[in-house]
Amino acid sequence: MAEKPHINLVFIGHVDHGKSTLVGRLLYDL
């Protein structure tokens, strides 16, 4: 059970990083 929050945190962090990169690329393209 102690592993689940850690996995969720890593997953959320990975998604956040992907969104930040996507937004950065969109702004860069503009």
N, CA, C and O atoms as a GROMACS GRO file, in nm:
protein
  120
    1MET      N    1   0.083  -0.121   0.000
    1MET     CA    2   0.000   0.000   0.000
    1MET      C    3   0.087   0.126   0.000
    1MET      O    4   0.047   0.229  -0.054
    2ALA      N    5   0.203   0.116   0.060
    2ALA     CA    6   0.290   0.234   0.068
    2ALA      C    7   0.345   0.272  -0.070
    2ALA      O    8   0.388   0.385  -0.092
    3GLU      N    9   0.344   0.175  -0.162
    3GLU     CA   10   0.400   0.202  -0.294
    3GLU      C   11   0.305   0.283  -0.382
    3GLU      O   12   0.349   0.360  -0.468
    4LYS      N   13   0.175   0.265  -0.362
    4LYS     CA   14   0.077   0.329  -0.451
    4LYS      C   15   0.090   0.482  -0.458
    4LYS      O   16   0.100   0.537  -0.567
    5PRO      N   17   0.091   0.553  -0.344
    5PRO     CA   18   0.103   0.699  -0.352
    5PRO      C   19   0.229   0.742  -0.427
    5PRO      O   20   0.227   0.840  -0.500
    6HIS      N   21   0.337   0.668  -0.408
    6HIS     CA   22   0.463   0.703  -0.475
    6HIS      C   23   0.447   0.687  -0.626
    6HIS      O   24   0.492   0.772  -0.704
    7ILE      N   25   0.384   0.576  -0.667
    7ILE     CA   26   0.363   0.552  -0.811
    7ILE      C   27   0.272   0.661  -0.869
    7ILE      O   28   0.298   0.712  -0.978
    8ASN      N   29   0.167   0.697  -0.796
    8ASN     CA   30   0.077   0.802  -0.844
    8ASN      C   31   0.151   0.934  -0.856
    8ASN      O   32   0.132   1.007  -0.953
    9LEU      N   33   0.237   0.964  -0.759
    9LEU     CA   34   0.312   1.090  -0.761
    9LEU      C   35   0.403   1.094  -0.884
    9LEU      O   36   0.412   1.196  -0.952
   10VAL      N   37   0.470   0.982  -0.910
   10VAL     CA   38   0.560   0.976  -1.026
   10VAL      C   39   0.479   0.990  -1.154
   10VAL      O   40   0.520   1.062  -1.246
   11PHE      N   41   0.365   0.922  -1.161
   11PHE     CA   42   0.281   0.927  -1.281
   11PHE      C   43   0.231   1.069  -1.306
   11PHE      O   44   0.237   1.119  -1.418
   12ILE      N   45   0.181   1.134  -1.199
   12ILE     CA   46   0.131   1.271  -1.211
   12ILE      C   47   0.245   1.364  -1.253
   12ILE      O   48   0.227   1.452  -1.338
   13GLY      N   49   0.362   1.344  -1.194
   13GLY     CA   50   0.478   1.428  -1.230
   13GLY      C   51   0.514   1.408  -1.376
   13GLY      O   52   0.548   1.505  -1.445
   14HIS      N   53   0.507   1.285  -1.425
   14HIS     CA   54   0.540   1.255  -1.564
   14HIS      C   55   0.439   1.324  -1.657
   14HIS      O   56   0.477   1.382  -1.759
   15VAL      N   57   0.311   1.318  -1.621
   15VAL     CA   58   0.206   1.382  -1.702
   15VAL      C   59   0.226   1.533  -1.701
   15VAL      O   60   0.215   1.598  -1.805
   16ASP      N   61   0.256   1.589  -1.584
   16ASP     CA   62   0.278   1.733  -1.574
   16ASP      C   63   0.396   1.774  -1.662
   16ASP      O   64   0.389   1.875  -1.731
   17HIS      N   65   0.502   1.696  -1.660
   17HIS     CA   66   0.620   1.727  -1.741
   17HIS      C   67   0.584   1.723  -1.889
   17HIS      O   68   0.628   1.808  -1.967
   18GLY      N   69   0.504   1.625  -1.927
   18GLY     CA   70   0.463   1.613  -2.067
   18GLY      C   71   0.380   1.733  -2.109
   18GLY      O   72   0.398   1.786  -2.219
   19LYS      N   73   0.289   1.777  -2.021
   19LYS     CA   74   0.205   1.893  -2.054
   19LYS      C   75   0.291   2.018  -2.066
   19LYS      O   76   0.272   2.097  -2.158
   20SER      N   77   0.386   2.035  -1.974
   20SER     CA   78   0.473   2.153  -1.977
   20SER      C   79   0.552   2.155  -2.107
   20SER      O   80   0.567   2.260  -2.170
   21THR      N   81   0.603   2.039  -2.148
   21THR     CA   82   0.680   2.031  -2.271
   21THR      C   83   0.591   2.062  -2.391
   21THR      O   84   0.632   2.132  -2.483
   22LEU      N   85   0.469   2.009  -2.389
   22LEU     CA   86   0.376   2.032  -2.500
   22LEU      C   87   0.342   2.180  -2.510
   22LEU      O   88   0.344   2.237  -2.620
   23VAL      N   89   0.310   2.243  -2.398
   23VAL     CA   90   0.278   2.386  -2.398
   23VAL      C   91   0.398   2.466  -2.445
   23VAL      O   92   0.384   2.561  -2.522
   24GLY      N   93   0.518   2.428  -2.398
   24GLY     CA   94   0.640   2.499  -2.439
   24GLY      C   95   0.660   2.490  -2.589
   24GLY      O   96   0.697   2.589  -2.653
   25ARG      N   97   0.636   2.372  -2.645
   25ARG     CA   98   0.652   2.355  -2.791
   25ARG      C   99   0.549   2.437  -2.866
   25ARG      O  100   0.581   2.498  -2.969
   26LEU      N  101   0.425   2.440  -2.817
   26LEU     CA  102   0.320   2.518  -2.885
   26LEU      C  103   0.356   2.666  -2.884
   26LEU      O  104   0.343   2.734  -2.985
   27LEU      N  105   0.402   2.715  -2.768
   27LEU     CA  106   0.440   2.856  -2.758
   27LEU      C  107   0.561   2.884  -2.848
   27LEU      O  108   0.569   2.989  -2.910
   28TYR      N  109   0.654   2.788  -2.853
   28TYR     CA  110   0.774   2.806  -2.935
   28TYR      C  111   0.736   2.811  -3.083
   28TYR      O  112   0.791   2.891  -3.159
   29ASP      N  113   0.641   2.725  -3.123
   29ASP     CA  114   0.598   2.724  -3.263
   29ASP      C  115   0.529   2.854  -3.300
   29ASP      O  116   0.540   2.900  -3.414
   30LEU      N  117   0.457   2.914  -3.205
   30LEU     CA  118   0.389   3.040  -3.234
   30LEU      C  119   0.492   3.151  -3.247
   30LEU      O  120   0.456   3.266  -3.271
   0.00000   0.00000   0.00000
